[in-house]
Amino acid sequence: MFAYIEIDTSLCKGCGLCTISCPRKHLYLFNENSEKNLYVAKFKEDARCWGCAFCASICPDMAIKIFSSLRNEITGRLTKQFSLYRKIVDTHCR
């Protein structure tokens, strides 16, 4: 069973850090609005994501959610959805 990634395009600023961090190269930058030259990250539809959460952990805008029914390597929890970076920020920065 593989994970899939959901990217909130309203939060994504197109920095490309997630595309660099993905060990399997499942993310790419897409020109969503050619008039404004606006790029956003996209997840390849046929990708077989491991759910490592490198992309979510490096995203400065917290725009990436990872959905998986596998055990999260960091927290050890078995969940349908985890957003590692958001949990860390919420837990340690309040």
All heavy atoms as an XYZ file, in Angstrom:
753
protein
N       0.847     -1.175      0.000
C       0.000      0.000      0.000
C       0.893      1.239      0.000
O       1.809      1.344      0.788
C      -0.890     -0.007      1.224
C      -1.654      1.257      1.390
S      -3.348      1.243      0.986
C      -4.274      0.544      2.168
N       0.596      2.160     -0.879
C       1.399      3.364     -1.006
C       0.641      4.577     -0.497
O      -0.582      4.584     -0.441
C       1.814      3.570     -2.467
C       2.767      2.526     -2.948
C       2.319      1.437     -3.669
C       4.107      2.620     -2.653
C       3.188      0.466     -4.101
C       4.990      1.653     -3.078
C       4.534      0.570     -3.811
N       1.393      5.584     -0.155
C       0.822      6.839      0.328
C       0.543      7.758     -0.859
O       1.047      7.541     -1.954
C       1.791      7.509      1.288
N      -0.261      8.763     -0.609
C      -0.422      9.810     -1.614
C      -0.350     11.162     -0.922
O      -0.544     11.278      0.277
C      -1.702      9.647     -2.436
C      -2.984      9.960     -1.710
C      -3.561     11.216     -1.792
C      -3.631      8.995     -0.958
C      -4.733     11.506     -1.131
C      -4.815      9.274     -0.300
C      -5.364     10.520     -0.391
O      -6.521     10.812      0.262
N      -0.052     12.160     -1.719
C       0.207     13.493     -1.201
C      -0.853     14.453     -1.705
O      -1.247     14.402     -2.870
C       1.606     13.971     -1.647
C       2.671     13.074     -1.031
C       1.846     15.419     -1.261
C       4.040     13.308     -1.585
N      -1.280     15.333     -0.816
C      -2.228     16.388     -1.182
C      -1.534     17.720     -0.911
O      -1.020     17.947      0.181
C      -3.477     16.254     -0.335
C      -4.579     17.199     -0.714
C      -5.811     16.944      0.133
O      -6.560     16.020     -0.197
O      -5.971     17.669      1.134
N      -1.521     18.581     -1.904
C      -0.866     19.882     -1.777
C      -1.923     20.975     -1.862
O      -2.676     21.040     -2.829
C       0.203     20.082     -2.868
C       1.258     18.986     -2.758
C       0.833     21.463     -2.757
C       2.216     18.928     -3.900
N      -1.963     21.816     -0.850
C      -2.895     22.947     -0.831
C      -2.278     24.057     -1.677
O      -1.346     24.735     -1.251
C      -3.108     23.410      0.609
C      -4.162     24.492      0.730
O      -4.539     25.097     -0.296
O      -4.613     24.735      1.864
N      -2.796     24.225     -2.890
C      -2.215     25.197     -3.823
C      -2.417     26.640     -3.367
O      -1.720     27.530     -3.825
C      -2.790     25.009     -5.241
O      -4.209     25.094     -5.191
C      -2.376     23.665     -5.807
N      -3.361     26.863     -2.456
C      -3.535     28.223     -1.941
C      -2.417     28.596     -0.969
O      -2.150     29.773     -0.754
C      -4.894     28.376     -1.260
O      -4.969     27.583     -0.098
N      -1.751     27.598     -0.384
C      -0.637     27.856      0.535
C       0.730     27.749     -0.149
O       1.682     28.389      0.267
C      -0.674     26.866      1.708
C      -1.865     26.959      2.650
C      -1.802     25.844      3.690
C      -1.908     28.306      3.332
N       0.815     26.934     -1.190
C       2.088     26.687     -1.869
C       2.548     27.936     -2.618
O       1.788     28.536     -3.373
C       1.934     25.526     -2.843
S       3.430     25.167     -3.779
N       3.819     28.304     -2.400
C       4.368     29.463     -3.106
C       5.318     29.056     -4.236
O       5.908     29.904     -4.879
C       5.069     30.400     -2.124
C       6.283     29.815     -1.456
C       6.877     30.801     -0.475
C       7.998     30.130      0.312
N       8.377     30.884      1.468
N       5.488     27.752     -4.444
C       6.298     27.277     -5.557
C       7.787     27.376     -5.335
O       8.537     27.553     -6.288
N       8.246     27.230     -4.099
C       9.681     27.355     -3.815
C      10.477     26.164     -4.341
O      11.667     26.286     -4.613
C       9.923     27.524     -2.316
S       9.512     26.089     -1.318
N       9.840     24.995     -4.458
C      10.494     23.819     -5.017
C      11.287     22.984     -4.040
O      11.919     22.013     -4.433
N      11.268     23.330     -2.762
C      12.021     22.550     -1.781
C      11.529     21.110     -1.701
O      12.316     20.178     -1.535
C      11.953     23.206     -0.402
C      12.711     24.515     -0.248
C      12.426     25.145      1.114
C      14.201     24.284     -0.421
N      10.235     20.920     -1.833
C       9.674     19.562     -1.768
C      10.145     18.714     -2.951
O      10.379     17.517     -2.806
C       8.160     19.605     -1.701
S       7.388     20.445     -3.097
N      10.284     19.327     -4.117
C      10.720     18.577     -5.300
C      12.160     18.105     -5.143
O      12.519     17.044     -5.633
C      10.592     19.422     -6.578
O      11.456     20.556     -6.495
C       9.173     19.896     -6.781
N      12.959     18.873     -4.439
C      14.357     18.500     -4.195
C      14.451     17.419     -3.119
O      15.277     16.523     -3.202
C      15.174     19.740     -3.774
C      15.195     20.769     -4.900
C      16.587     19.360     -3.374
C      15.689     22.133     -4.473
N      13.580     17.490     -2.122
C      13.683     16.581     -0.976
C      13.127     15.187     -1.247
O      13.483     14.238     -0.557
C      12.966     17.174      0.231
O      11.573     17.187      0.016
N      12.252     15.034     -2.224
C      11.626     13.739     -2.491
C      12.647     12.754     -3.050
O      13.194     12.974     -4.137
C      10.459     13.893     -3.470
S       9.623     12.331     -3.815
N      12.919     11.653     -2.335
C      13.915     10.694     -2.813
C      13.472      9.942     -4.069
O      14.298      9.442     -4.818
C      14.097      9.732     -1.639
C      12.877      9.876     -0.809
C      12.362     11.273     -1.038
N      12.165      9.890     -4.327
C      11.657      9.173     -5.498
C      11.220     10.117     -6.615
O      10.715      9.677     -7.640
C      10.504      8.279     -5.075
C      10.984      7.288     -4.003
C      10.059      6.189     -3.764
N      10.167      5.232     -4.864
C       9.320      4.238     -5.029
N       8.331      4.069     -4.188
N       9.466      3.405     -6.027
N      11.381     11.416     -6.414
C      11.071     12.439     -7.425
C       9.615     12.380     -7.899
O       9.317     12.412     -9.087
C      12.027     12.346     -8.623
C      13.484     12.396     -8.248
C      13.822     13.688     -7.558
C      15.276     13.727     -7.133
N      15.538     14.638     -6.048
N       8.693     12.325     -6.927
C       7.265     12.261     -7.233
C       6.599     13.633     -7.276
O       5.421     13.729     -7.560
C       6.535     11.405     -6.210
C       6.884      9.960     -6.289
N       7.059      9.287     -7.471
C       7.111      9.045     -5.318
C       7.355      8.035     -7.228
N       7.401      7.861     -5.929
N       7.338     14.674     -6.975
C       6.783     16.032     -6.993
C       7.462     16.840     -8.087
O       8.643     16.659     -8.377
C       7.006     16.701     -5.640
C       6.298     16.018     -4.469
C       6.902     16.477     -3.162
C       4.826     16.319     -4.498
N       6.703     17.758     -8.663
C       7.246     18.625     -9.702
C       6.559     19.984     -9.607
O       5.496     20.111     -9.009
C       7.049     18.010    -11.093
C       5.604     17.835    -11.498
C       4.980     18.773    -12.310
C       4.861     16.745    -11.073
C       3.652     18.628    -12.679
C       3.537     16.585    -11.443
C       2.940     17.526    -12.243
O       1.628     17.385    -12.609
N       7.173     20.997    -10.191
C       6.572     22.332    -10.226
C       5.759     22.476    -11.502
O       6.204     22.107    -12.582
C       7.644     23.416    -10.148
C       8.330     23.580     -8.798
C       9.391     24.667     -8.882
C       7.333     23.903     -7.708
N       4.563     23.031    -11.339
C       3.628     23.177    -12.440
C       3.225     24.642    -12.548
O       2.914     25.274    -11.537
C       2.395     22.300    -12.165
C       1.294     22.455    -13.168
C       1.398     21.893    -14.420
C       0.143     23.153    -12.841
C       0.371     22.023    -15.338
C      -0.881     23.290    -13.754
C      -0.763     22.718    -15.009
N       3.223     25.174    -13.769
C       2.832     26.558    -14.001
C       1.308     26.631    -14.020
O       0.671     26.383    -15.034
C       3.424     27.072    -15.308
C       3.257     28.565    -15.455
O       2.558     29.207    -14.690
N       3.930     29.119    -16.437
N       0.725     26.963    -12.860
C      -0.735     26.972    -12.721
C      -1.381     28.169    -13.408
O      -2.474     28.075    -13.931
C      -1.103     26.959    -11.234
C      -2.572     26.759    -10.996
C      -2.867     26.516     -9.535
O      -2.871     27.502     -8.785
O      -3.085     25.364     -9.160
N      -0.708     29.300    -13.402
C      -1.261     30.507    -14.010
C      -0.160     31.152    -14.851
O       0.713     31.838    -14.326
C      -1.751     31.464    -12.919
C      -2.491     32.652    -13.478
O      -2.352     32.990    -14.656
N      -3.267     33.309    -12.638
N      -0.206     30.920    -16.155
C       0.863     31.404    -17.030
C       0.897     32.930    -17.132
O       1.941     33.507    -17.381
C       0.724     30.791    -18.416
O      -0.531     31.128    -18.973
N      -0.244     33.581    -16.925
C      -0.270     35.044    -16.983
C       0.522     35.662    -15.838
O       1.223     36.653    -16.009
C      -1.710     35.546    -16.948
C      -2.509     35.193    -18.175
C      -3.965     35.605    -18.054
O      -4.335     36.269    -17.063
O      -4.729     35.267    -18.972
N       0.409     35.077    -14.654
C       1.106     35.604    -13.484
C       2.432     34.887    -13.226
O       3.138     35.216    -12.300
C       0.225     35.466    -12.239
C      -1.027     36.296    -12.288
C      -1.822     36.136    -11.029
C      -3.092     36.974    -11.060
N      -3.892     36.793     -9.849
N       2.752     33.884    -14.075
C       3.962     33.083    -13.912
C       4.003     32.455    -12.515
O       5.008     32.512    -11.816
C       5.214     33.918    -14.187
C       6.382     33.054    -14.575
O       6.200     31.930    -15.046
N       7.581     33.561    -14.376
N       2.883     31.856    -12.111
C       2.718     31.274    -10.789
C       2.935     29.766    -10.849
O       2.223     29.056    -11.546
C       1.314     31.572    -10.257
C       0.928     30.959     -8.929
C       1.766     31.570     -7.805
C      -0.543     31.175     -8.663
N       3.937     29.284    -10.125
C       4.229     27.859    -10.061
C       3.789     27.291     -8.720
O       3.919     27.943     -7.696
C       5.737     27.613    -10.236
C       6.196     27.793    -11.654
C       6.543     29.043    -12.134
C       6.274     26.705    -12.515
C       6.966     29.215    -13.441
C       6.700     26.870    -13.826
C       7.047     28.123    -14.276
O       7.459     28.281    -15.569
N       3.283     26.069     -8.752
C       2.915     25.351     -7.537
C       3.420     23.917     -7.665
O       3.613     23.407     -8.770
C       1.388     25.341     -7.280
C       0.884     26.734     -6.960
C       0.636     24.740     -8.435
N       3.604     23.265     -6.536
C       4.046     21.875     -6.531
C       2.868     20.965     -6.844
O       1.738     21.220     -6.434
C       4.644     21.531     -5.173
N       3.143     19.905     -7.573
C       2.131     18.902     -7.912
C       2.709     17.516     -7.630
O       3.908     17.297     -7.715
C       1.751     18.975     -9.397
C       1.008     20.215     -9.780
C      -0.427     20.145     -9.351
C      -1.179     21.358     -9.850
N      -2.556     21.351     -9.472
N       1.808     16.586     -7.314
C       2.161     15.196     -7.062
C       1.830     14.387     -8.308
O       0.726     14.487     -8.842
C       1.357     14.692     -5.855
C       1.607     13.266     -5.487
C       2.855     12.848     -5.085
C       0.577     12.349     -5.526
C       3.076     11.531     -4.726
C       0.785     11.030     -5.171
C       2.040     10.618     -4.770
N       2.787     13.603     -8.794
C       2.542     12.776     -9.977
C       1.452     11.764     -9.661
O       1.520     11.063     -8.652
C       3.816     12.052    -10.390
C       4.898     12.976    -10.873
C       6.145     12.210    -11.238
C       7.259     13.149    -11.646
N       8.524     12.446    -11.890
N       0.453     11.687    -10.504
C      -0.731     10.870    -10.227
C      -0.441      9.376    -10.137
O      -1.058      8.668     -9.368
C      -1.799     11.135    -11.272
C      -2.375     12.532    -11.152
C      -3.521     12.762    -12.110
O      -4.171     11.775    -12.519
O      -3.760     13.923    -12.442
N       0.486      8.871    -10.927
C       0.778      7.437    -10.915
C       1.954      7.084    -10.003
O       2.501      5.993    -10.071
C       1.056      6.955    -12.339
C       2.242      7.679    -12.975
O       2.642      8.739    -12.451
O       2.750      7.193    -13.997
N       2.320      7.994     -9.123
C       3.490      7.808     -8.259
C       3.228      6.775     -7.167
O       2.110      6.616     -6.691
C       3.878      9.137     -7.625
N       4.282      6.102     -6.774
C       4.219      5.111     -5.696
C       5.007      5.655     -4.515
O       6.145      5.292     -4.273
C       4.772      3.786     -6.191
C       3.956      3.254     -7.366
C       4.524      2.022     -7.927
N       4.158      0.904     -7.066
C       4.431     -0.357     -7.333
N       5.074     -0.665     -8.431
N       4.069     -1.313     -6.498
N       4.359      6.527     -3.768
C       4.982      7.258     -2.663
C       5.192      6.340     -1.456
O       4.310      5.573     -1.076
C       4.084      8.432     -2.280
S       4.649      9.366     -0.861
N       6.354      6.456     -0.819
C       6.665      5.677      0.385
C       6.021      6.272      1.629
O       5.882      5.609      2.630
C       8.163      5.653      0.627
C       8.949      4.863     -0.357
C       8.511      3.852     -1.158
C      10.323      5.027     -0.654
N       9.524      3.381     -1.930
C      10.667      4.087     -1.642
C      11.312      5.881     -0.190
C      11.942      3.969     -2.152
C      12.587      5.753     -0.699
C      12.898      4.816     -1.675
N       5.697      7.555      1.588
C       5.152      8.222      2.767
C       6.229      8.616      3.755
O       5.996      8.653      4.957
N       7.422      8.925      3.261
C       8.550      9.268      4.141
C       8.372     10.620      4.811
O       9.008     10.899      5.819
C       9.859      9.233      3.366
S      10.019     10.518      2.096
N       7.555     11.492      4.260
C       7.231     12.821      4.799
C       8.379     13.815      4.715
O       8.360     14.830      5.385
C       6.718     12.721      6.236
N       9.377     13.553      3.889
C      10.451     14.528      3.696
C       9.892     15.824      3.113
O      10.266     16.923      3.510
C      11.542     13.994      2.774
C      12.386     12.904      3.357
C      13.073     12.039      2.531
C      12.510     12.737      4.727
C      13.860     11.029      3.052
C      13.295     11.735      5.262
C      13.970     10.875      4.412
N       8.978     15.696      2.151
C       8.401     16.873      1.501
C       7.605     17.715      2.491
O       7.723     18.941      2.518
C       7.529     16.462      0.327
S       6.187     15.337      0.763
N       6.803     17.061      3.327
C       5.989     17.786      4.303
C       6.853     18.429      5.375
O       6.549     19.523      5.853
C       4.974     16.847      4.952
N       7.940     17.764      5.736
C       8.789     18.313      6.791
C       9.612     19.508      6.319
O       9.956     20.371      7.121
C       9.708     17.239      7.367
O      10.589     16.768      6.384
N       9.893     19.589      5.027
C      10.710     20.699      4.524
C       9.860     21.871      4.027
O      10.370     22.976      3.863
C      11.672     20.215      3.416
C      12.839     21.176      3.255
C      10.937     20.024      2.101
C      13.973     20.644      2.434
N       8.574     21.668      3.829
C       7.705     22.715      3.286
C       7.554     23.875      4.280
O       6.996     23.700      5.362
C       6.329     22.151      2.958
S       5.203     23.392      2.285
N       8.035     25.068      3.928
C       7.940     26.209      4.850
C       6.518     26.749      4.993
O       6.216     27.457      5.946
C       8.856     27.255      4.221
C       8.881     26.930      2.777
C       8.728     25.435      2.688
N       5.635     26.381      4.064
C       4.259     26.888      4.080
C       3.263     25.889      4.659
O       2.072     26.177      4.715
C       3.829     27.258      2.660
C       4.764     28.271      2.050
O       5.092     29.252      2.740
O       5.194     28.071      0.903
N       3.743     24.717      5.058
C       2.887     23.650      5.588
C       1.737     23.346      4.635
O       0.588     23.178      5.040
C       2.381     23.995      6.984
C       3.493     24.083      7.992
S       2.932     24.400      9.661
C       2.573     26.145      9.588
N       2.035     23.274      3.346
C       1.022     23.078      2.313
C       0.829     21.610      1.944
O      -0.054     21.296      1.159
C       1.418     23.869      1.060
N       1.630     20.709      2.507
C       1.612     19.311      2.094
C       1.042     18.423      3.193
O       1.466     18.495      4.343
C       3.027     18.848      1.710
C       3.557     19.694      0.551
C       3.032     17.371      1.351
C       4.992     19.427      0.195
N       0.096     17.575      2.794
C      -0.445     16.545      3.683
C      -0.155     15.192      3.053
O      -0.289     15.035      1.836
C      -1.952     16.692      3.856
C      -2.369     17.900      4.642
C      -3.873     17.924      4.789
C      -4.324     19.158      5.537
N      -5.777     19.255      5.618
N       0.217     14.236      3.873
C       0.501     12.895      3.395
C      -0.558     11.959      3.939
O      -0.809     11.936      5.139
C       1.902     12.452      3.823
C       2.928     13.412      3.252
C       2.173     11.026      3.373
C       4.302     13.223      3.786
N      -1.163     11.179      3.054
C      -2.191     10.233      3.443
C      -1.649      8.819      3.264
O      -1.155      8.481      2.197
C      -3.443     10.417      2.579
C      -4.101     11.745      2.780
C      -3.706     12.854      2.048
C      -5.109     11.892      3.709
C      -4.318     14.083      2.230
C      -5.727     13.115      3.902
C      -5.322     14.214      3.166
N      -1.725      8.055      4.333
C      -1.193      6.707      4.298
C      -1.861      5.864      5.368
O      -2.255      6.364      6.413
C       0.318      6.757      4.543
O       0.847      5.462      4.634
N      -1.976      4.575      5.119
C      -2.461      3.682      6.164
C      -1.293      2.869      6.731
O      -1.490      1.893      7.417
C      -3.545      2.764      5.630
O      -3.037      2.002      4.564
N      -0.081      3.310      6.433
C       1.116      2.666      6.958
C       1.559      3.365      8.237
O       1.178      4.487      8.513
C       2.249      2.728      5.934
C       1.959      2.059      4.596
C       3.120      2.294      3.656
C       1.719      0.572      4.781
N       2.426      2.729      8.976
C       2.941      3.293     10.207
C       3.901      4.445      9.891
O       4.811      4.307      9.095
C       3.655      2.216     11.011
C       4.056      2.654     12.395
C       4.607      1.508     13.194
N       3.650      0.417     13.332
C       2.700      0.363     14.252
N       2.565      1.344     15.110
N       1.893     -0.667     14.315
N       3.685      5.568     10.536
C       4.549      6.724     10.373
C       5.894      6.412     11.021
O       5.965      6.043     12.191
C       3.893      7.936     11.045
C       4.688      9.204     10.884
O       5.900      9.176     10.801
N       4.006     10.320     10.854
N       6.978      6.568     10.242
C       8.308      6.239     10.746
C       8.735      7.125     11.909
O       9.487      6.708     12.768
C       9.343      6.384      9.627
C       9.146      5.430      8.492
C      10.090      5.709      7.354
O      10.998      6.548      7.513
O       9.929      5.094      6.297
N       8.276      8.347     11.944
C       8.704      9.293     12.969
C       7.921      9.104     14.267
O       8.494      8.944     15.331
C       8.541     10.747     12.475
C       9.267     10.958     11.140
C       9.036     11.735     13.512
C      10.746     10.711     11.149
N       6.601      9.094     14.166
C       5.783      9.024     15.375
C       5.463      7.603     15.798
O       5.121      7.358     16.946
C       4.445      9.781     15.181
O       3.693      9.111     14.169
C       4.677     11.225     14.818
N       5.543      6.645     14.866
C       5.208      5.271     15.172
C       3.716      4.993     15.202
O       3.287      3.893     15.494
N       2.906      5.996     14.888
C       1.450      5.839     14.928
C       0.930      5.283     13.613
O       1.458      5.575     12.549
C       0.784      7.183     15.190
C       1.100      7.737     16.537
C       0.287      9.001     16.783
N       0.916      9.732     17.857
C       1.117     11.026     17.849
N       0.721     11.760     16.846
N       1.702     11.610     18.859
N      -0.131      4.518     13.694
C      -0.792      3.996     12.517
C      -2.006      4.879     12.246
O      -2.977      4.848     12.987
C      -1.226      2.554     12.772
C      -1.727      1.770     11.572
C      -0.590      1.618     10.556
C      -2.191      0.405     12.004
N      -1.928      5.722     11.218
C      -2.989      6.679     10.955
C      -3.309      6.738      9.470
O      -2.519      6.323      8.636
C      -2.594      8.101     11.399
O      -1.431      8.488     10.674
C      -2.319      8.181     12.870
N      -4.467      7.276      9.157
C      -4.854      7.510      7.768
C      -4.213      8.786      7.234
O      -3.961      8.928      6.068
C      -6.374      7.632      7.650
C      -7.092      6.355      7.921
C      -7.334      5.634      6.646
C      -8.110      4.365      6.930
N      -8.008      3.410      5.897
N      -4.012      9.757      8.104
C      -3.463     11.032      7.657
C      -2.435     11.516      8.672
O      -2.639     11.438      9.858
C      -4.559     12.082      7.551
C      -4.043     13.466      7.269
C      -5.121     14.532      7.362
O      -6.273     14.225      7.558
N      -4.732     15.756      7.235
N      -1.298     11.984      8.183
C      -0.378     12.659      9.064
C       0.305     13.778      8.296
O       0.563     13.675      7.127
C       0.645     11.703      9.686
C       1.554     11.004      8.711
C       2.775     11.547      8.360
C       1.187      9.798      8.159
C       3.612     10.898      7.481
C       2.017      9.145      7.275
C       3.228      9.690      6.927
N       0.528     14.840      8.986
C       1.254     15.964      8.426
C       2.347     16.274      9.433
O       2.144     17.021     10.382
C       0.321     17.155      8.221
O       1.035     18.234      7.702
N       3.477     15.659      9.244
C       4.553     15.674     10.230
C       4.967     17.082     10.614
O       5.027     17.416     11.793
C       5.748     14.903      9.680
C       6.995     14.899     10.538
C       6.709     14.197     11.856
C       8.119     14.222      9.804
N       5.229     17.905      9.642
C       5.735     19.243      9.935
C       4.721     20.048     10.741
O       5.076     20.713     11.708
C       6.077     19.956      8.627
C       6.776     21.271      8.826
C       8.089     21.316      9.260
C       6.129     22.468      8.581
C       8.732     22.508      9.445
C       6.767     23.675      8.757
C       8.076     23.686      9.177
O       8.708     24.872      9.362
N       3.462     19.970     10.367
C       2.420     20.711     11.067
C       2.307     20.256     12.517
O       2.152     21.059     13.421
C       1.086     20.539     10.350
C       0.002     21.420     10.934
C      -1.225     21.464     10.064
N      -0.899     22.178      8.841
C      -1.372     21.866      7.651
N      -2.176     20.862      7.498
N      -1.039     22.559      6.597
N       2.409     18.960     12.774
C       2.337     18.449     14.147
C       3.508     18.943     14.986
O       3.350     19.303     16.136
C       2.307     16.927     14.153
C       0.989     16.355     13.750
C       1.020     14.850     13.831
C      -0.294     14.263     13.401
N      -0.287     12.803     13.426
N       4.683     18.940     14.405
C       5.859     19.398     15.134
C       5.734     20.878     15.485
O       5.990     21.282     16.608
C       7.146     19.141     14.316
C       7.412     17.636     14.233
C       8.338     19.860     14.929
C       8.511     17.265     13.284
N       5.309     21.669     14.523
C       5.156     23.106     14.765
C       4.080     23.365     15.819
O       4.287     24.140     16.744
C       4.819     23.853     13.443
C       4.420     25.278     13.718
C       6.006     23.800     12.504
N       2.946     22.689     15.685
C       1.860     22.885     16.647
C       2.267     22.461     18.048
O       1.904     23.097     19.026
C       0.613     22.107     16.232
C      -0.077     22.733     15.025
O       0.251     23.899     14.703
O      -0.939     22.076     14.421
N       3.024     21.383     18.165
C       3.411     20.850     19.473
C       4.477     21.685     20.157
O       4.381     21.988     21.351
C       3.924     19.403     19.327
O       2.920     18.637     18.693
C       4.238     18.806     20.680
N       5.489     22.087     19.417
C       6.664     22.706     20.019
C       6.710     24.225     19.968
O       7.549     24.844     20.621
C       7.924     22.155     19.380
C       8.093     20.681     19.594
N       8.351     20.139     20.828
C       7.990     19.655     18.743
C       8.421     18.832     20.730
N       8.201     18.507     19.472
N       5.832     24.843     19.213
C       5.905     26.292     19.051
C       4.753     27.030     19.716
O       4.555     28.207     19.475
C       5.967     26.642     17.577
S       7.446     26.013     16.776
N       3.992     26.368     20.533
C       2.885     27.048     21.206
C       3.232     27.346     22.627
O       3.983     26.819     23.302
C       1.632     26.198     21.151
C       1.041     26.240     19.770
C      -0.276     25.556     19.770
N      -0.786     25.668     18.399
C      -2.014     25.470     18.088
N      -2.886     25.120     18.981
N      -2.408     25.576     16.849
